[in-house]
Amino acid sequence: MDSVVDQLEQGLLDSFEHQAFRPLGLATGRTMEPFYAALVSRLRAWPTDRLQLLRQRWRSFNLDEYVGLAPEHPSSFSAFMGHHLVRPLGLNPAQVVLPDGAAANPQVAADRFAAEIRSAGGIGSQLLGLGSNGHVGFNEPPCGPDVRCRVVKLSPATRSQNAPAFQGSPALVPEQAITLGLREILEAKELHLIVTGAPKAAILRKALDLDGDPEVPASWLRRHPNLWLWVDDAAWGEEGP
C-alpha cells in the first residue's frame, strides 16, 4: 500500500502548491481498509499548518452507496468512510460526499450526485477496487463505457462478496445501489486500481487481457491514458509457497 499512498500524498502536496485541488474519488471495501489506515497515518504526520489546510480544502466523492441504507446504518458506505477516514483524519463529514442511498427517489439522488461532481470540476485521482465478477464501482456486467451515474441491481456474486458486512448473509445485502457510471470514472484525471489477494488473480488477468468487454467492466479501464495498477503478489498470481 505504501506506493499508492506515496502517489496520492504527492498529488495532494502538488495540488496545494498550485492551489488547484480537484476532488478525490474514493472507494470502500476490505481492499481499501489498509489503504486508508496507511493514508491517515501518513497525513497525520504532516506539519500542523499543512494538515489544517488539508482539512479545510478536502473534498471527495465516493463511488457508490447502497439503496435503502441511511448514512448512520453501520453497514453503509457512509459509516465505513466515517470510521476509516473522516473521524481519524478530523474531516468535516460534509467534505466526504456519497450518494444519498436513503433518498425517496434513488435515481433523482443519482442525478444530483453526478451534477455535484460536475460542478466541482470532476474527479482528480479516482481510487478503484475490483469486484470478483469484474465490476468497478457497482457497474455490474454486462456494462459498456458510456453508462452514467444510476441505480443498479446488484448481482448475486456481488451480494455474496459483500455479505461479511451484513452478518455474513447475502440476503441482508441490499438489492440495489447508486453507483458512478464508467463514463464518470473514465473522465477522472487519473485512475488507481488496487487489487489484492489470490481470489482476484483470475478476474484481474481477464480484465488486463481484454480491450473493453461488457462482460468484464474493469477491462474498459485499459483505455484510460493515466491508469495506475497497484497489485500484490497474490493477486498477480505470484504468491510464494
C-alpha positions as a Markdown table, in Angstrom:
| # | Residue | x | y | z |
|---|---|---|---|---|
| 1 | Met | 0.0 | 0.0 | 0.0 |
| 2 | Asp | 2.9 | 2.3 | 0.6 |
| 3 | Ser | 3.4 | 3.0 | -3.1 |
| 4 | Val | -0.1 | 4.1 | -3.9 |
| 5 | Val | -0.1 | 6.2 | -0.6 |
| 6 | Asp | 3.1 | 7.9 | -1.8 |
| 7 | Gln | 1.5 | 8.7 | -5.1 |
| 8 | Leu | -1.7 | 10.1 | -3.6 |
| 9 | Glu | 0.2 | 12.1 | -0.9 |
| 10 | Gln | 2.4 | 13.7 | -3.6 |
| 11 | Gly | -0.7 | 14.6 | -5.6 |
| 12 | Leu | -2.2 | 16.3 | -2.6 |
| 13 | Leu | 1.0 | 18.2 | -2.0 |
| 14 | Asp | 1.2 | 19.3 | -5.6 |
| 15 | Ser | -2.4 | 20.4 | -5.5 |
| 16 | Phe | -1.8 | 22.6 | -2.5 |
| 17 | Glu | 1.3 | 24.1 | -4.2 |
| 18 | His | -0.6 | 25.0 | -7.3 |
| 19 | Gln | -3.9 | 25.8 | -5.4 |
| 20 | Ala | -5.7 | 23.6 | -7.9 |
| 21 | Phe | -7.1 | 20.7 | -5.8 |
| 22 | Arg | -9.5 | 18.5 | -7.7 |
| 23 | Pro | -11.8 | 16.3 | -5.6 |
| 24 | Leu | -10.7 | 12.8 | -4.9 |
| 25 | Gly | -12.8 | 9.8 | -6.0 |
| 26 | Leu | -12.9 | 7.3 | -3.1 |
| 27 | Ala | -13.8 | 3.6 | -2.8 |
| 28 | Thr | -14.8 | 1.3 | 0.0 |
| 29 | Gly | -14.4 | -2.4 | 0.8 |
| 30 | Arg | -11.9 | -4.6 | 2.5 |
| 31 | Thr | -9.1 | -3.9 | 0.0 |
| 32 | Met | -9.3 | -0.2 | 1.0 |
| 33 | Glu | -9.1 | -0.7 | 4.7 |
| 34 | Pro | -5.3 | -0.9 | 4.9 |
| 35 | Phe | -5.0 | 1.8 | 2.3 |
| 36 | Tyr | -7.0 | 4.3 | 4.5 |
| 37 | Ala | -5.1 | 3.2 | 7.6 |
| 38 | Ala | -1.8 | 4.0 | 5.8 |
| 39 | Leu | -3.1 | 7.2 | 4.3 |
| 40 | Val | -4.4 | 8.5 | 7.6 |
| 41 | Ser | -1.1 | 7.7 | 9.4 |
| 42 | Arg | 0.9 | 9.5 | 6.7 |
| 43 | Leu | -1.3 | 12.6 | 6.6 |
| 44 | Arg | -1.4 | 12.9 | 10.4 |
| 45 | Ala | 2.4 | 13.2 | 10.3 |
| 46 | Trp | 2.2 | 16.3 | 8.3 |
| 47 | Pro | 3.1 | 19.6 | 10.0 |
| 48 | Thr | 0.1 | 21.1 | 11.8 |
| 49 | Asp | -0.4 | 24.0 | 9.5 |
| 50 | Arg | -0.3 | 21.8 | 6.4 |
| 51 | Leu | -2.7 | 19.3 | 8.0 |
| 52 | Gln | -5.1 | 22.1 | 8.9 |
| 53 | Leu | -5.0 | 23.3 | 5.3 |
| 54 | Leu | -5.8 | 19.8 | 4.1 |
| 55 | Arg | -8.8 | 19.7 | 6.4 |
| 56 | Gln | -10.0 | 23.0 | 5.1 |
| 57 | Arg | -9.6 | 22.1 | 1.4 |
| 58 | Trp | -10.6 | 18.4 | 1.4 |
| 59 | Arg | -13.3 | 17.4 | -0.9 |
| 60 | Ser | -14.0 | 13.9 | -2.1 |
| 61 | Phe | -16.8 | 11.8 | -3.7 |
| 62 | Asn | -17.4 | 8.1 | -3.2 |
| 63 | Leu | -18.2 | 5.7 | -5.9 |
| 64 | Asp | -21.3 | 4.3 | -4.6 |
| 65 | Glu | -23.8 | 3.6 | -1.8 |
| 66 | Tyr | -26.5 | 1.0 | -1.1 |
| 67 | Val | -30.1 | 2.0 | -1.8 |
| 68 | Gly | -32.2 | 1.9 | 1.4 |
| 69 | Leu | -29.5 | 2.5 | 3.9 |
| 70 | Ala | -29.3 | 5.7 | 5.9 |
| 71 | Pro | -25.8 | 7.2 | 6.4 |
| 72 | Glu | -25.8 | 6.1 | 10.1 |
| 73 | His | -26.5 | 2.4 | 9.2 |
| 74 | Pro | -23.4 | 0.5 | 10.4 |
| 75 | Ser | -23.2 | -1.3 | 7.0 |
| 76 | Ser | -23.5 | 1.8 | 4.8 |
| 77 | Phe | -20.5 | 3.1 | 2.9 |
| 78 | Ser | -21.0 | 6.4 | 4.7 |
| 79 | Ala | -20.4 | 4.7 | 8.0 |
| 80 | Phe | -17.4 | 2.9 | 6.5 |
| 81 | Met | -15.9 | 6.3 | 5.5 |
| 82 | Gly | -16.7 | 7.8 | 8.8 |
| 83 | His | -14.8 | 5.0 | 10.6 |
| 84 | His | -11.8 | 4.7 | 8.3 |
| 85 | Leu | -11.2 | 8.3 | 7.1 |
| 86 | Val | -13.5 | 11.1 | 8.4 |
| 87 | Arg | -13.0 | 10.7 | 12.2 |
| 88 | Pro | -9.4 | 9.5 | 12.1 |
| 89 | Leu | -8.4 | 12.5 | 9.9 |
| 90 | Gly | -10.6 | 15.0 | 11.6 |
| 91 | Leu | -12.6 | 15.9 | 8.5 |
| 92 | Asn | -16.0 | 17.5 | 8.3 |
| 93 | Pro | -18.4 | 14.7 | 7.1 |
| 94 | Ala | -19.8 | 17.1 | 4.6 |
| 95 | Gln | -16.5 | 17.1 | 2.8 |
| 96 | Val | -16.7 | 13.4 | 2.0 |
| 97 | Val | -19.7 | 13.1 | -0.2 |
| 98 | Leu | -21.6 | 9.9 | -1.0 |
| 99 | Pro | -24.8 | 9.2 | -3.0 |
| 100 | Asp | -27.9 | 9.5 | -0.8 |
| 101 | Gly | -29.0 | 5.9 | -0.6 |
| 102 | Ala | -31.9 | 6.8 | 1.7 |
| 103 | Ala | -33.5 | 9.2 | -0.8 |
| 104 | Ala | -37.1 | 8.7 | -1.6 |
| 105 | Asn | -36.2 | 8.6 | -5.3 |
| 106 | Pro | -32.8 | 7.0 | -5.8 |
| 107 | Gln | -32.5 | 7.9 | -9.4 |
| 108 | Val | -33.0 | 11.6 | -8.6 |
| 109 | Ala | -30.4 | 11.2 | -5.9 |
| 110 | Ala | -28.0 | 9.7 | -8.5 |
| 111 | Asp | -28.6 | 12.5 | -10.9 |
| 112 | Arg | -28.0 | 15.1 | -8.2 |
| 113 | Phe | -24.8 | 13.3 | -7.1 |
| 114 | Ala | -23.4 | 13.3 | -10.7 |
| 115 | Ala | -24.3 | 17.0 | -11.1 |
| 116 | Glu | -22.5 | 17.8 | -7.9 |
| 117 | Ile | -19.3 | 16.2 | -9.2 |
| 118 | Arg | -19.6 | 18.1 | -12.5 |
| 119 | Ser | -20.0 | 21.4 | -10.6 |
| 120 | Ala | -16.8 | 20.6 | -8.6 |
| 121 | Gly | -14.8 | 20.2 | -11.8 |
| 122 | Gly | -14.8 | 16.4 | -12.0 |
| 123 | Ile | -12.6 | 13.9 | -10.2 |
| 124 | Gly | -8.8 | 14.2 | -10.0 |
| 125 | Ser | -7.5 | 10.9 | -8.6 |
| 126 | Gln | -10.1 | 8.0 | -8.6 |
| 127 | Leu | -9.5 | 5.0 | -6.4 |
| 128 | Leu | -11.0 | 1.7 | -7.5 |
| 129 | Gly | -11.2 | -1.8 | -6.3 |
| 130 | Leu | -12.1 | -4.8 | -8.4 |
| 131 | Gly | -15.1 | -7.0 | -7.9 |
| 132 | Ser | -15.0 | -10.7 | -8.2 |
| 133 | Asn | -17.1 | -10.6 | -11.4 |
| 134 | Gly | -15.1 | -7.7 | -12.9 |
| 135 | His | -17.2 | -4.8 | -11.7 |
| 136 | Val | -15.7 | -1.4 | -10.8 |
| 137 | Gly | -17.9 | 0.7 | -8.5 |
| 138 | Phe | -21.1 | -1.2 | -8.8 |
| 139 | Asn | -21.1 | -1.3 | -12.6 |
| 140 | Glu | -22.2 | -5.0 | -12.9 |
| 141 | Pro | -21.7 | -6.9 | -16.2 |
| 142 | Pro | -22.7 | -6.5 | -18.9 |
| 143 | Cys | -21.7 | -2.9 | -18.9 |
| 144 | Gly | -20.4 | -0.5 | -21.6 |
| 145 | Pro | -18.1 | 2.5 | -21.2 |
| 146 | Asp | -20.8 | 5.2 | -21.7 |
| 147 | Val | -23.1 | 4.4 | -18.7 |
| 148 | Arg | -23.5 | 7.3 | -16.2 |
| 149 | Cys | -24.4 | 7.5 | -12.6 |
| 150 | Arg | -27.5 | 5.5 | -11.9 |
| 151 | Val | -29.4 | 3.0 | -9.8 |
| 152 | Val | -28.2 | -0.6 | -10.4 |
| 153 | Lys | -29.4 | -4.1 | -9.3 |
| 154 | Leu | -26.6 | -5.9 | -7.6 |
| 155 | Ser | -25.7 | -9.4 | -8.8 |
| 156 | Pro | -25.8 | -12.5 | -6.6 |
| 157 | Ala | -22.0 | -12.6 | -6.9 |
| 158 | Thr | -21.6 | -9.0 | -5.6 |
| 159 | Arg | -24.1 | -9.6 | -2.8 |
| 160 | Ser | -22.2 | -12.7 | -1.7 |
| 161 | Gln | -18.9 | -10.8 | -1.9 |
| 162 | Asn | -20.2 | -8.0 | 0.4 |
| 163 | Ala | -22.0 | -10.3 | 2.8 |
| 164 | Pro | -19.3 | -10.1 | 5.5 |
| 165 | Ala | -20.5 | -6.5 | 6.2 |
| 166 | Phe | -24.1 | -7.9 | 6.7 |
| 167 | Gln | -23.6 | -10.6 | 9.3 |
| 168 | Gly | -22.3 | -12.9 | 6.6 |
| 169 | Ser | -25.7 | -13.1 | 4.9 |
| 170 | Pro | -26.1 | -12.2 | 1.2 |
| 171 | Ala | -29.8 | -12.0 | 1.8 |
| 172 | Leu | -29.2 | -9.0 | 4.1 |
| 173 | Val | -27.2 | -7.1 | 1.4 |
| 174 | Pro | -29.4 | -4.5 | -0.3 |
| 175 | Glu | -30.6 | -5.5 | -3.8 |
| 176 | Gln | -29.8 | -2.1 | -5.3 |
| 177 | Ala | -27.2 | 0.6 | -5.1 |
| 178 | Ile | -26.4 | 4.0 | -6.6 |
| 179 | Thr | -23.1 | 4.0 | -8.5 |
| 180 | Leu | -21.0 | 6.3 | -10.6 |
| 181 | Gly | -21.0 | 5.0 | -14.1 |
| 182 | Leu | -18.0 | 4.1 | -16.2 |
| 183 | Arg | -18.4 | 7.3 | -18.1 |
| 184 | Glu | -17.7 | 9.4 | -14.9 |
| 185 | Ile | -15.0 | 7.0 | -13.8 |
| 186 | Leu | -13.2 | 7.3 | -17.2 |
| 187 | Glu | -13.5 | 11.1 | -17.1 |
| 188 | Ala | -11.3 | 11.2 | -14.0 |
| 189 | Lys | -7.8 | 12.7 | -14.5 |
| 190 | Glu | -6.2 | 9.5 | -13.2 |
| 191 | Leu | -7.3 | 6.1 | -12.1 |
| 192 | His | -5.7 | 3.9 | -9.4 |
| 193 | Leu | -6.9 | 0.3 | -9.4 |
| 194 | Ile | -5.9 | -1.5 | -6.2 |
| 195 | Val | -6.2 | -5.3 | -6.3 |
| 196 | Thr | -5.1 | -7.7 | -3.5 |
| 197 | Gly | -5.4 | -11.4 | -2.7 |
| 198 | Ala | -5.3 | -14.6 | -4.7 |
| 199 | Pro | -9.1 | -14.8 | -5.3 |
| 200 | Lys | -8.8 | -11.7 | -7.5 |
| 201 | Ala | -6.0 | -13.1 | -9.7 |
| 202 | Ala | -8.2 | -14.7 | -12.4 |
| 203 | Ile | -10.5 | -11.7 | -12.9 |
| 204 | Leu | -7.6 | -9.3 | -12.9 |
| 205 | Arg | -5.9 | -11.2 | -15.6 |
| 206 | Lys | -9.1 | -11.3 | -17.6 |
| 207 | Ala | -9.5 | -7.5 | -17.2 |
| 208 | Leu | -6.0 | -6.9 | -18.4 |
| 209 | Asp | -6.2 | -9.3 | -21.3 |
| 210 | Leu | -9.4 | -7.8 | -22.8 |
| 211 | Asp | -9.6 | -4.5 | -24.5 |
| 212 | Gly | -13.0 | -3.4 | -23.4 |
| 213 | Asp | -15.5 | -6.2 | -22.9 |
| 214 | Pro | -19.0 | -5.6 | -21.5 |
| 215 | Glu | -18.8 | -8.9 | -19.6 |
| 216 | Val | -15.7 | -7.6 | -17.6 |
| 217 | Pro | -16.4 | -3.9 | -16.9 |
| 218 | Ala | -12.9 | -3.3 | -15.5 |
| 219 | Ser | -11.5 | -4.1 | -18.9 |
| 220 | Trp | -12.6 | -0.6 | -20.1 |
| 221 | Leu | -10.1 | 0.9 | -17.7 |
| 222 | Arg | -7.3 | -0.1 | -20.1 |
| 223 | Arg | -8.5 | 2.7 | -22.4 |
| 224 | His | -7.7 | 5.4 | -19.8 |
| 225 | Pro | -4.5 | 7.4 | -20.6 |
| 226 | Asn | -3.5 | 7.6 | -17.0 |
| 227 | Leu | -4.2 | 4.2 | -15.3 |
| 228 | Trp | -2.1 | 3.1 | -12.3 |
| 229 | Leu | -2.3 | -0.5 | -11.3 |
| 230 | Trp | -1.4 | -1.5 | -7.7 |
| 231 | Val | -1.4 | -5.3 | -7.2 |
| 232 | Asp | 0.1 | -7.5 | -4.6 |
| 233 | Asp | 1.9 | -10.8 | -5.5 |
| 234 | Ala | -1.1 | -12.9 | -4.6 |
| 235 | Ala | -3.4 | -11.1 | -7.0 |
| 236 | Trp | -0.7 | -11.1 | -9.6 |
| 237 | Gly | -0.5 | -14.9 | -9.4 |
| 238 | Glu | 3.0 | -14.9 | -7.9 |
| 239 | Glu | 2.2 | -15.9 | -4.3 |
| 240 | Gly | 5.1 | -17.8 | -2.7 |
| 241 | Pro | 4.9 | -21.2 | -1.0 |
